[in-house]
Amino acid sequence: MAHNASPDNVTDTGTVPARTQDRPTEVTAAGIARLAGVGRAAVSNWRRRHADFPKPVGGTGTSPAFALRDIEQWLRDQGKLAEVPLRERVWQQLVGHPAGAAAALRQAGAVLLLAHDRPAAWQQLRAAADDAELTGVLPAVLDAVLAARLGPGHPVRGLTREALAPSAALVRATGDLAAADGAAAAYDFLLGRHLDANPRQYTLTPPGPAALMAELAAVAGPSGTVLDPACGAGALLAAARERTAEESDAGERDAGEGDAGESDAPVTLYGQEADADLAALTALRLALGVPDAQVRVRAADTLRADAFSDLAADAVLVHPPFNERNWGHDELAYDPRWEYGFPARTESELAWVQHALARLREGGTAVLLMPPAAASRRSGRRIRADLLRRGALRAVIALPAGAAPPNGVPLHLWVLRKPGTTPPAPQLLVVDAAGPATGPAAGAPAGRDKPDWQTVRTTAVEAWRTFDRDGGIEEQPGVRRSLAAIDLLDDDVDLAPARHLPPPAAAGGPAELARIRERLSTTLARTTALTPRPDGGAAGPARWPLTTVGELARSGALVLRAGGAGTAPARGAAPAVLTDHDVLGGDAPSGTLPEAPASGPAEEPVLLQAGDVVVPVLGGGAVARVTDDSTAGAALGRNLTLLRPDPAALDPWFLAGFLRGTANNRQASSYASTATRLDVRRLQLPRLPLADQRRYGQRFRDLAAFEGALRLSARLGEQLVQGLHDGLTDGSVTPD
């Protein structure tokens, strides 16, 4: 879903102004750093220290751009680059293309599709010795391939002779990348990096919600039709195809090879997107990623210019733009899609709901990702009431906060079914999947909970399938319930699940509260025993000889590693990730590694060992954590630095304790931006014999135990207080 453009302000002639065709491919300092495998600070140092470093050819004073060919040659001359990796070469040619990265990616994607669908034709073209010959013949060949895969009217435009003239090097390198990594994997890499490089331009649907929506829609069989009228980067359509493929495979295993039936009939994926560039990139993604599906993507504003007005789809999946005022309210007052009522100007989401229903066949299912306000705004109550009366709205499922952008809002899923000639008795399923997924986990600090997508999926899918099969469901307090539509048709027609679910027993009931009280009493007694005494005292501050972490790293007394790199392995269990929030809250590792790109091997993460010291580098707090056996094997997260001391030279508790000193952190911190950043290499500690280090280390270990007991006491106290409030208010605890 893209919120940034409309077809009225997008030009797609595909021509490049003559003055830009001779411009060299440009690269920024960040791109140079990626080419050489160094940090951006190293590039800045090279510019200052080397008089022969290439001069900027574009960009701005604060973000200069350099000619890629000059940078490559300089790096080779300096021995800093043997050969530019093929992936990096293609990416730099994309971002430095005179027509812009999106147009260049459109060209690269079309070439990859040609290499995928017609490899022999591509090899013949690739053998052309003359660039002009290659780019002169290529447009007609690409048009034929695109029309065959995407149908007439596809959005991949602008592949003219003039547009491709400055792209011969890009075309050849893209074809080589397809041969090395595979066409689909190569495009996934390029598109993924393009989306990551423009995070504010696109609103993407994360994999978790996309897979859940596809499973709730449950297109039966591989020959179904799926529509996403706000398809964005195509996540929902790709998830729907993956789901139908899984169901098809499972059906074939159950039925046996002799009963495959219509398994050869392809699923058809329909998508529409207002941003013409994104529509083209998404069409190429789907054509390459799901070659066994028919792909039909169009570039136009769906509500104003529906490209699939005659479609009767099996399923519609939508992550619509939220809170849009300019959705066509004035132009579309008499549109036949408003079967359940004309949406108010402030109810753009209800316009998308009715569009989804209008494009379904009878009995088809639509799943929409909706803002929670759409379930309760008074301006939409009449439409919500009619959706309920006629049995079109079947379920509202509350997701945990952080499921999808905007991440601070707990979004809802609406599940709709287009009524047939005999609609079912109006019933609504309400599910709160946020509660089970992010419930009061033991020791979880407030505001640090993260969605457990396996629990979210199980809760939502089991409830929906049971309700859809039986027409009702057994009530589970705080989690799920089915209601008669007539019970919801009041003045508000508020469909928020939390307003209709009976609360669960407070903190497990009085027995659980009694156990929390006992734990709190024991922990408070332990904090008393652990309370440190400031024994003794010197006449003044000590005058030790000091060293820095950087010096210790250079001497080999410790190993220093930065976190954040690494991806989940393709096979086997991925380690949990220790995040900066976990370190600050004293919690167990709670993060997950990102998936490895399809086009390459997984990157090895930094794994923790017992005795490592982990330091957060953002936030300005004086924190250092010594890992133990319970944390060993976890991966090091972003914004963390690992210090692995040589036990023959450094005691880890001594190291961690001195790193937490307030004055030490102050002198090693920088305040160049809104966030304080710690330069771990500048942190200081005294030069002491190992025996003295261990004396200090034991004292710091005792302080850490006391701090942990205090933290646990605070959490148990919060649970007890909230549990008693809940118990007194719901009657499970009496005031006597």
Secondary structure by P-SEA (a helix, b strand, c coil): ccccccccccccccccccccccccccccaaaaaaaacccaaaaaaaaaccccccccccccccbbbccaaaaaaaaaaacccccccaaaaaaaaaaaccccaaaaaaaaaaaaaaaaacaaaaaaaaacccaaaaaaaaaaaaaaaaaaaccccccccccccccccccaaaaaaaaaaaaaccaaaaaaaaaaaaaaacccccccccaaaaaaaaaaaccccccbbbbbcccccaaaaaaaaaaaaaaaaaaaaaacccccccccbbbbbbbbbccaaaaaaaaaaaaaacccbbbbbbbcccccccccccccccbbbbbccccccccccccccccccccccccccccaaaaaaaaaaaaccccbbbbbbccccccccccaaaaaaaaaaaccccbbbbbccccccccccbbbbbbbbbcccccccbbbbbbccccccccccccccccccccaaaaaaaaaaaaaaaaaaccccccccccccccccccccccccccccccccccccccccaaaaaaaaaaaaaaaaaaaaaccccccccccccccccccaaaaaaaccbbbbbccbbbbccccbbbbbbcaaaaaaccccccccccccccccccccccccccbbbbbcccccbbbbbbccccccccccccbbbbbcccccccaaaaaaaaacaaaaaaaccccccbbbbcccccccccccaaaaaaaaaaaaaaaaaaaaaaaaaaaaaaaaaaaaaaaaacccccc
